[in-house]
Amino acid sequence: MEDAFVQWLRDRLPASPRLKLGPGDDAAVLAWGARRDLVVSSDLLAEGVHFDSGSASPQQIGHKALAVNLSDLAAMAATPVAAVVSLLAPREGAGGLDALALCQGLYAGLLPLAERFDLTIAGGDTNTWSGGLVIDIVILGEAHPRGSLTRAGAAPGDALLVTGPLGGSLLGAHLDFAPRVREAIALRDAYELHAGMDITDGLSLDLSRLAEASGVGAVIDLAAVPIDAAAVRRSAKSGRSPLEHALSDGEDFELLLAAPPAEAQRILREQPAGLSITQVGECVAGAGLQGRGADGTLKPLPAFGYLHR
């Protein structure tokens, strides 16, 4: 539903001279007078979809709610500036807490993360209702001096890089991950990057979106995909392979980058910003995804991952 609705919106929203990049990327980009462009994103998290307040603490939920928004800015290599936080709390509370204590706990989780990235919490709205907890954050950032990193710049021959291991985030990492804000800015500072995004819905699905936005195809070297230990633990119970989890679990919040081959080799050699960067494939002419086995055989690869239906 989500992808179809975004396309529907893109076909109908009127053009604006202020809007340099609209719906369909990790964030919007607005012309902002004499200053660098304004980068804006919003993520809404809901009970039963993005968290379970029966097993996750309010502090963990608050941290995640802000972290996913910061990850959108990281995808664009933007510097965080401010956020507006809206809470829709269950009238009777949740997780053994009344509504007031629940909202206070959410802020206890998100404020340390805001402080870490020098982000101003500028306000928001709070209400109660008869349903589950909902938290929505609008985040504002300043574009990188070299321009915003988008999904649309990859070219045939570009190497595809990821900044860390993938899969198994539902075992806990999705609640306490560190968004790659500083790492993205450092990479944009030092290297030529053609395209980028964060991995939120699974490597294969998100790569298909980057490839489509760039008008290219993509090949994933299946043996090269870095697999998190949590994906191995999930595999023991799910009946799916660790690789399948790494390709499709989502909420890894690592960066997926496309870079020219020589620049990619420099990144891999230097391993900047304390990252463990891996090349997982390359962009090719054409369309669609392919998986390459250890013997070099290419087969079509479905773009599968988390979809809002």
BAFI-3210 file (N, C-alpha, C; in Angstrom, 3 decimals, decimal comma, padded with zeros to 6 digits):
// residues 309
n [1|2|3|4|5|6|7|8|9|10|11|12|13|14|15|16|17|18|19|20|21|22|23|24|25|26|27|28|29|30|31|32|33|34|35|36|37|38|39|40|41|42|43|44|45|46|47|48|49|50|51|52|53|54|55|56|57|58|59|60|61|62|63|64|65|66|67|68|69|70|71|72|73|74|75|76|77|78|79|80|81|82|83|84|85|86|87|88|89|90|91|92|93|94|95|96|97|98|99|100|101|102|103|104|105|106|107|108|109|110|111|112|113|114|115|116|117|118|119|120|121|122|123|124|125|126|127|128|129|130|131|132|133|134|135|136|137|138|139|140|141|142|143|144|145|146|147|148|149|150|151|152|153|154|155|156|157|158|159|160|161|162|163|164|165|166|167|168|169|170|171|172|173|174|175|176|177|178|179|180|181|182|183|184|185|186|187|188|189|190|191|192|193|194|195|196|197|198|199|200|201|202|203|204|205|206|207|208|209|210|211|212|213|214|215|216|217|218|219|220|221|222|223|224|225|226|227|228|229|230|231|232|233|234|235|236|237|238|239|240|241|242|243|244|245|246|247|248|249|250|251|252|253|254|255|256|257|258|259|260|261|262|263|264|265|266|267|268|269|270|271|272|273|274|275|276|277|278|279|280|281|282|283|284|285|286|287|288|289|290|291|292|293|294|295|296|297|298|299|300|301|302|303|304|305|306|307|308|309]
n.u [000,815|001,899|003,986|002,484|000,696|002,423|003,360|000,949|000,490|002,715|002,045|000,013|000,429|000,901|003,444|006,179|008,221|009,829|010,228|012,624|013,081|010,680|008,057|008,986|011,676|014,123|013,819|012,371|013,485|013,947|014,261|015,895|016,214|019,051|020,458|021,782|020,045|016,908|016,232|013,711|011,844|009,459|008,352|006,033|005,213|003,593|001,719|001,877|002,711|005,273|006,356|005,938|004,306|004,016|006,281|008,426|010,109|008,931|011,080|012,712|010,978|010,673|013,333|013,670|011,731|012,746|015,231|014,712|013,896|016,172|017,773|016,695|017,629|020,341|020,477|020,375|022,666|022,481|022,617|021,322|018,869|016,408|013,416|009,938|007,621|004,910|002,475|000,190|-001,480|-002,569|-005,590|-005,931|-003,385|-000,396|001,576|001,609|001,750|000,352|-001,137|000,294|002,766|003,649|004,079|006,070|008,065|008,608|009,848|012,046|013,494|014,001|015,217|018,030|019,154|018,585|020,187|022,701|023,030|022,888|020,335|017,475|014,510|011,634|008,979|005,557|002,708|000,254|-001,994|-004,792|-006,422|-008,696|-007,319|-004,188|-000,733|000,687|003,304|004,602|007,047|008,382|011,195|013,885|016,565|019,829|021,055|023,855|026,957|027,869|025,581|022,398|022,307|020,793|018,418|018,648|020,955|022,652|024,765|025,332|027,814|028,591|029,680|028,004|027,532|027,361|026,978|027,210|026,427|023,523|020,042|017,817|016,977|014,647|015,020|015,854|017,635|016,338|015,201|017,182|019,148|021,898|021,619|023,136|024,243|026,517|028,425|027,480|027,706|030,482|031,341|030,207|031,600|034,214|034,278|033,348|030,082|027,417|024,715|022,355|020,751|018,875|018,615|015,642|013,481|014,455|017,254|017,037|014,536|014,812|017,079|015,996|014,352|016,190|017,559|015,487|014,818|017,158|017,238|018,516|019,690|020,453|022,889|023,254|025,817|025,497|026,976|028,474|026,983|026,803|026,044|024,173|024,681|022,293|020,515|021,221|020,415|017,657|017,106|017,351|014,935|012,987|012,998|013,875|016,705|019,768|020,709|018,362|017,022|018,813|018,493|015,864|014,667|014,582|014,556|017,223|018,724|021,196|023,423|022,942|024,869|025,859|028,693|031,340|033,510|036,378|036,405|034,891|036,614|038,586|037,151|036,576|039,138|040,045|038,108|036,435|035,351|035,014|033,533|032,329|032,529|031,092|031,262|028,479|027,592|026,830|025,749|024,010|023,406|020,034|017,185|015,681|016,454|019,179|020,552|023,794|025,448|028,014|029,383|029,238|026,907|024,006|020,800|017,355|016,279|013,895|012,402|012,046|010,672|009,773|006,538|004,142|000,828]
n.v [-001,206|001,280|002,088|002,309|004,322|006,490|006,886|007,609|010,043|011,516|011,866|013,686|015,860|019,351|021,136|022,916|025,787|025,818|023,192|020,920|018,217|015,803|013,597|010,136|009,662|009,292|011,585|014,866|017,687|021,091|024,291|026,946|029,775|031,839|030,071|026,693|023,926|022,863|019,878|017,552|015,227|012,693|010,304|007,939|005,989|003,090|001,305|-002,225|-002,393|-001,207|-001,508|-003,136|-002,356|-003,921|-005,435|-003,810|-001,065|002,276|004,020|002,712|002,746|005,500|006,170|004,682|005,901|008,485|007,795|006,493|008,600|010,224|008,495|008,748|011,311|010,723|009,070|010,946|012,293|014,547|017,211|017,057|019,304|020,171|018,912|018,005|016,677|014,518|012,999|010,357|009,030|006,053|006,357|005,030|004,396|002,315|-000,714|-000,977|001,626|004,879|007,348|009,791|009,071|007,301|008,982|010,622|008,707|008,073|010,443|010,345|008,434|009,498|012,020|011,825|010,880|012,976|014,940|013,818|014,244|016,950|018,034|019,999|019,784|021,052|021,313|020,216|018,004|016,651|014,084|012,069|008,863|006,111|004,047|002,318|003,219|005,891|007,512|010,309|011,927|014,849|015,769|018,036|019,017|020,148|020,413|018,648|020,287|019,454|018,786|017,060|013,582|011,247|008,734|008,565|008,719|006,632|004,735|002,519|000,103|001,169|000,404|-001,352|-000,716|-001,611|-000,559|-002,200|-005,314|-007,346|-008,186|-009,936|-007,954|-007,762|-009,153|-007,386|-005,269|-003,306|-001,609|-000,248|000,812|002,737|005,569|006,249|008,884|010,666|009,115|009,001|011,670|011,996|010,195|011,383|013,762|012,934|011,261|010,391|009,852|008,338|007,663|006,945|005,444|004,547|001,295|000,078|-001,595|-004,031|-005,411|-006,340|-005,314|-002,549|-001,975|-002,465|-000,252|001,881|001,237|001,432|004,168|005,250|004,324|001,939|-001,511|-004,071|-006,151|-008,538|-009,907|-012,820|-014,331|-012,413|-010,795|-009,258|-010,893|-010,569|-011,786|-012,106|-012,705|-015,298|-016,540|-016,086|-017,624|-020,223|-020,737|-019,921|-021,344|-020,266|-019,249|-017,739|-015,890|-015,213|-013,829|-011,677|-010,428|-009,579|-008,867|-006,210|-002,964|-002,630|-000,331|000,334|001,943|002,014|002,306|003,717|003,852|005,056|002,629|002,826|004,637|003,255|001,131|002,510|003,328|000,822|-000,051|001,859|001,893|003,910|006,092|004,321|002,181|-001,009|-001,722|-003,216|-004,528|-005,407|-005,923|-004,720|-002,011|-002,325|-002,068|-001,798|-003,266|-004,288|-006,873|-009,089|-012,096|-013,204|-016,192|-018,103|-019,400|-017,702|-017,693|-016,098|-015,238|-014,251|-012,138|-011,889|-008,888|-008,630|-007,930|-005,834|-004,608|-002,010|-002,685]
n.w [000,000|000,837|-001,014|-003,370|-002,650|-002,202|-004,823|-006,025|-004,693|-005,621|-008,247|-008,070|-006,319|-006,328|-008,133|-006,635|-006,280|-004,073|-003,341|-003,623|-003,568|-003,326|-002,069|-001,695|-001,308|001,360|002,823|002,498|000,551|000,865|-000,622|001,037|001,231|001,650|003,125|003,599|002,069|003,485|005,131|005,563|007,425|008,423|010,699|011,755|014,492|015,688|018,152|018,176|015,578|015,197|017,683|020,873|023,638|025,809|026,078|025,443|026,931|027,837|027,547|025,668|023,467|023,033|022,409|020,012|018,372|017,914|016,878|014,416|012,856|012,886|011,465|008,911|008,258|008,298|006,062|004,057|004,503|006,132|008,585|011,820|013,169|014,489|016,098|016,155|018,316|018,501|020,516|020,925|023,288|025,037|026,787|029,180|029,810|029,501|029,605|032,370|033,282|033,909|031,666|031,827|033,070|031,136|028,877|029,934|030,260|027,573|026,721|028,401|027,118|024,560|024,868|025,719|023,325|021,578|022,747|022,280|019,567|019,343|018,949|018,831|020,659|019,651|020,277|019,934|020,036|022,241|023,048|024,161|023,769|022,978|021,831|020,957|021,763|019,940|018,285|016,743|014,862|013,529|011,810|011,374|009,315|008,211|004,965|003,556|002,763|000,237|-000,987|-000,855|-000,240|-002,250|-003,418|-006,118|-007,744|-008,567|-010,803|-013,637|-012,961|-010,535|-007,236|-004,608|-001,264|002,215|005,621|007,835|009,620|008,799|009,452|011,719|013,489|014,960|017,262|019,104|018,422|016,938|018,728|020,088|018,471|017,070|015,176|011,982|011,770|012,155|010,898|008,262|007,468|007,682|005,697|003,431|003,474|002,813|000,585|-002,797|-003,359|-004,995|-004,535|-001,891|000,988|003,959|005,461|005,972|005,432|004,644|002,922|000,201|-000,695|-000,194|-001,739|-004,251|-004,471|-004,466|-006,837|-008,735|-008,481|-009,465|-012,015|-012,782|-012,822|-010,358|-008,801|-006,307|-004,447|-003,052|-001,216|-000,037|001,603|004,705|007,671|010,540|013,885|015,211|013,177|012,610|014,973|014,818|012,592|013,519|014,670|012,879|010,498|008,173|006,211|007,540|005,632|004,226|006,240|006,546|004,094|004,164|006,643|007,678|009,393|010,087|009,838|008,869|006,491|002,976|000,198|-002,943|-004,919|-007,066|-008,647|-008,088|-005,981|-004,137|-003,568|-002,217|000,046|001,170|001,730|003,569|005,580|007,036|009,776|011,876|011,005|009,711|006,702|003,856|000,570|-001,277|-003,786|-007,124|-009,251|-012,332|-015,891|-017,067|-015,447|-012,305|-009,801|-009,233|-007,941|-007,180|-007,094|-005,313|-007,308|-009,393|-010,833|-012,035|-010,873|-011,006|-008,347|-005,898|-004,686|-001,535|001,673|004,462|004,146|004,326|004,496]
ca.u [000,000|002,685|004,640|001,454|000,143|003,436|003,328|-000,294|000,726|003,680|001,359|-001,051|000,833|001,340|004,856|006,478|009,616|010,592|010,415|013,677|012,902|009,434|007,826|009,596|013,032|014,116|013,396|012,141|014,488|013,333|015,122|015,751|016,835|020,506|021,043|021,748|018,702|016,264|015,882|012,572|011,272|008,503|008,057|004,991|005,333|002,331|001,620|001,519|003,370|006,685|006,777|004,941|004,546|004,032|007,632|009,408|009,895|008,712|012,369|013,121|010,092|011,047|014,621|013,468|010,954|013,637|016,341|014,330|013,888|017,570|018,294|016,304|018,585|021,608|020,379|020,607|023,899|022,095|022,917|020,083|018,692|015,302|012,328|008,646|007,185|003,491|002,149|-001,201|-001,303|-003,787|-006,183|-005,735|-001,976|000,088|002,752|001,552|001,919|-000,732|-000,789|001,325|004,050|004,044|004,644|007,336|009,036|009,009|010,826|013,273|014,238|014,422|016,024|019,473|019,548|018,580|021,381|023,870|023,172|022,675|019,043|016,520|013,106|011,052|007,572|004,771|001,328|-000,012|-003,419|-005,103|-007,561|-009,026|-006,491|-002,829|000,223|001,198|004,257|004,965|008,079|008,845|012,586|014,446|018,017|020,502|021,681|025,308|027,483|028,010|024,248|021,750|022,494|019,466|018,383|018,499|022,173|023,511|025,030|025,888|029,209|028,787|029,687|027,001|028,171|026,561|027,842|027,241|025,724|022,084|019,137|017,585|016,790|013,484|015,446|016,149|018,424|015,486|014,801|018,285|020,222|022,457|021,529|024,457|024,257|027,878|029,130|027,040|028,305|031,912|031,499|029,900|032,716|035,507|034,237|032,328|028,979|026,409|023,356|022,330|019,528|019,036|017,945|014,551|012,500|015,172|018,241|016,592|013,458|015,317|017,940|015,137|013,870|017,306|017,819|014,406|014,958|018,345|017,096|019,515|019,488|021,423|023,292|023,728|026,669|024,825|027,953|029,146|026,085|027,194|024,898|024,253|024,501|020,870|019,850|021,487|019,540|016,283|017,015|017,217|013,535|012,065|013,041|014,448|018,158|020,272|020,777|017,016|016,763|019,639|017,961|014,466|014,071|014,327|014,886|018,650|019,132|022,513|023,370|023,191|025,510|026,392|029,891|032,143|034,338|037,659|036,127|034,444|037,793|039,243|036,337|036,772|040,515|040,241|037,107|036,378|034,322|034,832|032,541|032,738|031,828|031,199|030,647|027,512|027,189|027,050|024,681|024,194|022,427|018,792|016,275|015,458|017,505|019,685|021,456|024,927|025,956|029,470|029,946|029,062|025,624|023,036|019,392|016,483|016,119|012,706|012,564|011,129|010,974|008,594|005,659|002,910|-000,276]
ca.v [000,000|002,502|002,504|002,721|005,609|007,517|007,180|008,344|011,410|012,183|012,212|014,656|017,045|020,421|021,523|024,118|026,190|025,559|021,764|020,387|016,772|015,542|012,250|008,999|009,423|009,173|012,869|015,922|018,750|022,379|025,467|027,670|031,089|031,879|028,984|025,393|023,382|022,271|018,473|017,313|013,880|012,362|008,873|007,657|004,647|002,710|000,071|-003,412|-002,375|-000,884|-001,856|-003,753|-001,712|-004,933|-005,986|-002,722|000,008|003,582|004,599|002,087|003,219|006,884|006,143|004,221|006,873|009,547|007,212|006,212|009,881|010,590|007,640|009,360|012,381|010,074|008,597|012,101|012,932|015,855|017,499|017,291|020,638|020,249|017,952|018,269|015,364|014,408|011,757|009,976|008,020|005,375|007,087|004,236|004,076|001,065|-001,273|-000,764|003,045|005,739|008,090|010,787|008,391|006,745|010,068|011,017|007,669|008,230|011,523|009,895|007,662|010,246|013,211|011,589|010,763|014,339|015,617|013,247|014,795|018,400|018,233|020,736|019,391|022,384|021,326|019,103|017,931|015,466|013,817|010,709|008,257|004,778|003,065|002,100|004,321|006,358|008,615|010,837|012,947|015,570|016,142|019,033|018,993|021,024|019,605|018,616|021,289|018,884|018,461|015,913|012,255|010,723|007,395|008,646|009,037|005,484|004,509|001,190|-000,036|001,571|-000,619|-001,217|-000,894|-001,481|-000,109|-003,121|-006,587|-007,200|-009,264|-010,286|-006,776|-007,925|-009,721|-006,307|-004,147|-002,245|-000,718|000,483|001,062|004,086|006,023|006,493|010,294|011,187|008,300|009,413|012,973|011,776|009,564|012,400|014,713|012,421|010,371|010,594|008,900|008,647|007,475|006,322|005,369|003,638|000,011|-000,003|-002,634|-005,194|-005,060|-006,564|-004,389|-001,181|-001,854|-002,353|001,137|002,712|000,941|001,996|005,627|005,594|003,816|000,898|-002,792|-004,317|-007,528|-008,770|-011,074|-013,398|-014,788|-011,254|-010,056|-009,459|-011,410|-010,350|-012,995|-012,225|-013,381|-016,727|-016,998|-016,128|-018,723|-021,487|-020,925|-019,524|-022,218|-019,521|-019,167|-016,448|-014,976|-014,696|-012,797|-010,508|-009,782|-009,162|-008,567|-004,783|-002,244|-002,697|001,065|000,578|002,699|001,377|003,360|003,429|004,664|004,621|001,486|003,198|005,260|002,174|000,402|003,351|003,226|-000,516|-000,126|002,759|001,599|005,148|006,383|003,196|001,269|-002,241|-001,550|-004,381|-004,444|-006,499|-006,083|-003,556|-001,583|-002,753|-001,530|-002,559|-003,098|-005,472|-007,404|-010,435|-012,626|-013,924|-017,221|-018,203|-019,878|-016,655|-017,823|-015,041|-015,611|-013,171|-012,106|-011,120|-007,786|-008,946|-007,290|-005,378|-003,705|-001,566|-003,132]
ca.w [000,000|001,024|-002,247|-004,319|-002,223|-002,466|-006,251|-006,254|-004,243|-006,499|-009,493|-007,838|-005,565|-007,230|-008,080|-005,858|-006,469|-002,848|-003,137|-004,487|-003,575|-002,634|-001,559|-002,379|-000,819|002,816|003,366|001,516|000,545|000,549|-000,736|002,299|001,110|001,515|003,896|002,946|001,952|004,652|004,932|006,457|007,384|009,475|010,888|012,735|015,048|016,318|018,926|017,424|014,267|015,364|019,043|021,763|024,932|026,853|026,220|025,321|027,898|027,214|027,168|024,413|022,406|022,756|021,708|018,640|017,608|017,448|016,112|013,026|012,166|012,688|010,403|007,641|007,975|007,962|004,684|003,184|004,984|006,656|009,990|012,573|013,739|015,440|015,910|016,785|018,770|018,826|021,203|021,091|024,327|025,512|027,915|030,395|029,954|028,901|030,249|033,814|033,587|033,447|030,452|032,121|033,274|029,845|028,060|030,560|029,937|026,170|026,655|029,056|026,136|023,366|025,155|025,641|021,928|021,040|023,262|021,622|018,226|019,432|018,314|019,651|020,646|019,530|020,649|019,432|020,494|023,050|023,222|024,589|023,085|023,442|021,145|021,422|021,722|018,648|018,420|015,428|014,965|012,343|012,082|010,455|009,228|007,234|003,932|003,493|001,825|-001,100|-001,460|-000,227|-000,822|-002,551|-003,998|-007,570|-008,489|-008,871|-012,223|-013,917|-012,559|-009,141|-006,193|-003,565|000,032|003,428|006,715|008,953|009,420|008,572|009,826|013,117|014,341|015,839|018,549|020,047|017,910|016,394|019,817|020,732|017,502|016,963|013,792|011,391|011,373|012,028|009,910|006,926|007,170|007,462|004,387|002,411|003,496|002,365|-000,586|-003,817|-003,236|-006,008|-004,016|-000,578|001,776|005,101|005,251|006,933|005,093|004,128|001,899|-001,178|-001,017|-000,247|-002,915|-005,436|-004,518|-004,912|-008,245|-009,542|-008,482|-010,251|-013,376|-013,023|-012,175|-009,291|-008,514|-004,948|-004,224|-001,891|-000,233|000,553|002,490|006,105|008,411|011,982|014,697|015,549|012,060|012,793|016,058|014,299|011,640|014,242|015,033|011,818|009,341|007,050|006,340|007,982|004,490|003,977|007,252|006,239|002,902|004,208|007,950|007,850|010,616|010,406|009,912|008,291|005,249|001,694|-000,586|-004,273|-005,133|-008,204|-008,232|-007,480|-004,686|-003,250|-003,117|-001,211|001,259|001,738|002,234|004,706|006,622|007,829|010,786|012,774|010,442|009,061|005,428|002,987|-000,748|-001,416|-005,179|-007,966|-010,144|-013,720|-016,828|-017,096|-014,317|-011,496|-008,940|-009,444|-006,937|-007,755|-006,209|-005,171|-008,575|-010,396|-011,514|-011,753|-010,897|-010,526|-006,899|-005,519|-003,738|-000,448|002,934|005,174|003,400|004,983|003,631]
c.u [000,855|003,299|003,623|000,881|001,140|003,442|002,075|-000,131|001,646|003,028|000,378|-000,635|001,342|002,829|005,018|007,934|010,477|011,000|011,431|013,623|011,681|009,291|008,534|011,024|012,964|013,677|013,113|013,248|013,823|014,401|014,835|016,517|018,331|021,193|021,086|020,333|018,220|015,843|014,850|012,087|010,301|008,300|007,051|005,121|004,089|002,464|001,188|002,115|004,875|007,231|005,611|005,198|004,459|005,412|008,726|009,087|009,584|010,021|012,877|012,273|010,436|012,353|014,415|012,749|011,826|014,735|015,957|014,273|015,305|018,193|017,889|017,231|019,951|021,606|020,668|021,920|023,632|022,442|021,618|020,053|017,611|014,271|011,096|008,016|005,697|003,206|000,639|-001,188|-002,619|-004,308|-005,949|-004,277|-001,620|001,307|002,780|001,715|000,686|-000,234|000,330|002,696|004,558|004,693|005,978|008,425|009,508|010,071|012,131|014,117|014,751|015,321|017,535|019,975|019,560|019,823|022,644|024,115|022,871|021,386|018,106|015,129|012,299|009,580|006,870|003,348|001,156|-001,518|-003,580|-006,307|-007,751|-008,186|-005,112|-001,949|000,673|002,144|004,736|005,958|008,358|010,235|013,103|015,962|018,536|021,263|023,202|025,802|027,649|026,663|023,708|022,071|021,106|019,574|018,617|019,795|023,048|023,616|025,533|027,389|029,481|028,800|028,606|027,620|027,134|027,502|027,873|026,449|024,217|021,326|018,986|017,281|015,630|013,832|015,903|016,841|017,560|015,056|015,938|019,423|020,679|022,379|022,881|024,632|025,679|028,663|028,767|027,669|029,799|032,179|031,248|031,004|033,902|035,476|033,164|031,295|027,902|024,976|023,438|020,936|019,823|018,199|016,901|013,623|013,148|016,077|017,682|015,503|013,978|016,268|017,104|014,612|014,976|017,571|016,750|014,525|016,116|018,251|018,140|018,997|020,546|021,654|023,773|024,590|026,221|025,802|028,623|028,278|026,486|025,980|025,118|024,041|023,043|020,089|020,061|020,581|018,084|016,091|016,768|015,766|012,575|011,966|013,529|015,944|018,577|020,351|019,402|016,664|017,560|019,094|016,611|013,935|013,712|014,701|016,327|019,222|020,620|022,327|023,655|023,666|025,929|027,545|030,628|033,153|035,642|037,454|035,662|035,629|038,557|038,478|036,567|038,159|040,668|039,275|036,933|035,285|034,028|033,839|033,177|031,969|032,135|030,609|029,745|027,052|027,518|025,796|025,026|023,167|021,176|017,942|016,180|016,673|017,902|020,570|022,557|025,457|027,465|030,132|029,778|027,744|024,669|021,619|018,560|016,269|014,879|013,076|011,573|011,628|009,694|007,822|004,471|001,749|-001,577]
c.v [001,265|002,980|003,004|004,082|006,743|007,885|007,968|009,806|012,164|012,619|013,360|015,908|018,127|020,729|022,798|024,495|025,944|024,091|021,213|018,870|016,458|014,105|011,185|008,721|009,315|010,454|013,807|016,965|020,025|023,454|026,385|028,991|030,991|030,753|027,706|024,841|022,797|020,842|018,104|015,873|013,701|010,865|008,730|006,209|004,320|001,389|-001,088|-003,486|-002,212|-001,231|-002,506|-003,205|-002,689|-005,510|-004,928|-001,625|001,316|004,229|004,013|002,593|004,660|006,981|005,755|005,269|008,006|008,983|006,946|007,503|010,382|009,750|008,150|010,514|011,804|009,602|009,702|012,814|014,345|015,974|017,781|018,698|020,635|019,171|018,427|016,907|015,402|013,022|011,576|008,772|007,338|006,081|006,371|003,856|002,761|000,591|-001,056|000,683|003,818|006,603|009,099|010,129|007,783|007,818|010,546|009,996|007,745|009,318|011,153|009,060|008,483|011,440|012,941|011,462|012,133|015,093|015,115|013,878|016,290|018,799|018,931|020,126|020,688|022,449|020,096|019,166|016,637|015,318|012,395|010,201|006,832|003,688|002,930|003,317|004,607|007,518|009,020|011,974|013,529|016,092|017,050|018,949|019,965|020,157|019,698|019,671|020,764|018,504|017,214|014,634|011,658|009,316|007,410|008,791|007,871|005,264|003,084|001,154|000,389|000,353|-000,307|-001,614|-000,843|-001,254|-001,042|-004,375|-006,397|-008,416|-009,438|-009,127|-006,933|-008,585|-008,641|-005,100|-003,009|-001,251|000,140|000,818|002,525|004,530|006,489|007,944|010,796|010,414|008,723|010,738|012,820|011,145|010,568|013,439|014,210|011,674|010,812|009,479|009,296|008,555|006,827|006,312|004,544|002,387|-000,155|-001,188|-003,896|-004,807|-005,215|-005,578|-002,961|-000,979|-001,747|-000,932|002,079|002,501|001,554|003,516|006,076|005,126|002,785|-000,436|-002,979|-005,812|-007,585|-010,030|-011,735|-013,840|-013,629|-010,507|-010,307|-009,796|-011,217|-011,664|-013,197|-012,900|-014,887|-017,285|-017,062|-017,325|-020,055|-021,786|-020,705|-020,520|-021,532|-019,366|-017,818|-015,434|-014,392|-013,612|-011,536|-009,736|-009,121|-008,698|-007,093|-004,280|-002,481|-001,302|001,265|001,378|001,792|002,472|002,842|004,396|004,171|003,559|001,870|003,816|004,215|001,385|001,196|003,289|001,884|-000,660|000,677|002,488|002,795|005,121|005,205|002,159|-000,020|-002,321|-002,726|-004,059|-005,664|-006,701|-004,862|-003,237|-001,990|-002,045|-002,410|-002,268|-004,402|-005,902|-008,799|-010,820|-013,410|-014,911|-017,254|-018,676|-018,873|-016,708|-016,710|-015,588|-014,407|-013,281|-011,295|-010,009|-008,010|-008,333|-006,836|-004,374|-003,327|-001,868|-002,444]
c.w [000,000|-000,283|-003,265|-003,948|-002,463|-003,944|-006,613|-005,850|-005,201|-007,804|-009,316|-007,081|-006,520|-007,057|-007,259|-006,090|-005,238|-002,721|-004,135|-004,583|-002,717|-002,185|-002,390|-001,983|000,699|003,502|002,208|001,641|000,048|000,412|000,450|002,254|000,932|002,277|003,066|002,985|003,282|004,303|005,991|006,306|008,536|009,508|012,014|013,179|015,849|017,061|018,033|016,044|014,433|016,745|019,764|023,154|026,092|027,087|026,089|026,326|027,166|026,768|025,844|023,247|022,030|021,992|020,249|017,800|017,082|016,556|014,662|012,213|011,911|011,576|009,027|007,273|007,615|006,517|003,684|003,501|005,485|008,132|010,741|013,178|014,820|015,126|016,665|017,076|019,133|019,399|021,257|022,031|024,665|026,773|029,241|030,618|029,291|029,671|031,747|034,239|033,159|032,297|030,695|032,260|031,967|028,974|028,628|030,247|028,500|026,033|027,351|028,105|024,977|023,658|025,152|024,204|021,259|021,487|022,554|020,251|018,178|018,717|019,282|019,526|020,747|019,923|020,121|019,954|021,276|023,219|023,733|023,817|023,576|022,791|021,754|021,244|020,291|018,932|017,033|015,609|013,588|012,667|010,975|010,489|008,194|006,251|004,000|002,505|000,402|-001,705|-000,794|-000,991|-001,033|-003,125|-005,512|-008,367|-008,886|-010,375|-012,431|-013,618|-011,135|-008,223|-005,169|-002,233|001,147|004,601|007,910|008,671|009,433|009,103|011,321|014,037|015,315|017,167|019,527|019,480|017,398|017,459|020,349|019,777|017,546|015,503|013,276|010,925|011,146|010,969|008,491|006,532|006,885|006,094|003,261|002,331|002,668|001,040|-001,571|-003,698|-004,238|-005,478|-002,651|000,016|003,020|004,857|006,345|006,678|004,534|002,977|000,492|-001,571|-001,132|-001,428|-004,185|-005,587|-004,986|-006,394|-009,138|-009,626|-009,360|-011,700|-013,740|-012,488|-011,100|-009,128|-007,071|-004,941|-002,924|-000,814|000,496|001,553|003,943|006,965|009,912|012,728|015,081|014,428|012,142|013,888|015,598|013,376|012,339|014,602|013,873|010,675|008,086|007,283|006,911|006,845|004,183|004,982|006,951|005,048|003,143|005,555|008,114|009,232|011,060|010,592|009,628|007,003|004,065|000,751|-001,951|-004,536|-006,371|-007,770|-007,537|-006,103|-003,677|-002,720|-002,065|000,108|001,945|002,351|003,529|005,858|007,563|008,893|011,709|012,292|009,951|007,742|004,514|001,622|-000,936|-002,858|-005,986|-008,765|-011,571|-014,587|-016,813|-015,884|-013,541|-010,702|-009,390|-008,270|-007,621|-006,724|-006,181|-006,456|-009,702|-011,132|-011,064|-011,853|-010,452|-009,019|-006,559|-004,546|-002,606|000,848|003,574|004,325|004,283|004,044|004,022]
res [m|e|d|a|f|v|q|w|l|r|d|r|l|p|a|s|p|r|l|k|l|g|p|g|d|d|a|a|v|l|a|w|g|a|r|r|d|l|v|v|s|s|d|l|l|a|e|g|v|h|f|d|s|g|s|a|s|p|q|q|i|g|h|k|a|l|a|v|n|l|s|d|l|a|a|m|a|a|t|p|v|a|a|v|v|s|l|l|a|p|r|e|g|a|g|g|l|d|a|l|a|l|c|q|g|l|y|a|g|l|l|p|l|a|e|r|f|d|l|t|i|a|g|g|d|t|n|t|w|s|g|g|l|v|i|d|i|v|i|l|g|e|a|h|p|r|g|s|l|t|r|a|g|a|a|p|g|d|a|l|l|v|t|g|p|l|g|g|s|l|l|g|a|h|l|d|f|a|p|r|v|r|e|a|i|a|l|r|d|a|y|e|l|h|a|g|m|d|i|t|d|g|l|s|l|d|l|s|r|l|a|e|a|s|g|v|g|a|v|i|d|l|a|a|v|p|i|d|a|a|a|v|r|r|s|a|k|s|g|r|s|p|l|e|h|a|l|s|d|g|e|d|f|e|l|l|l|a|a|p|p|a|e|a|q|r|i|l|r|e|q|p|a|g|l|s|i|t|q|v|g|e|c|v|a|g|a|g|l|q|g|r|g|a|d|g|t|l|k|p|l|p|a|f|g|y|l|h|r]
***
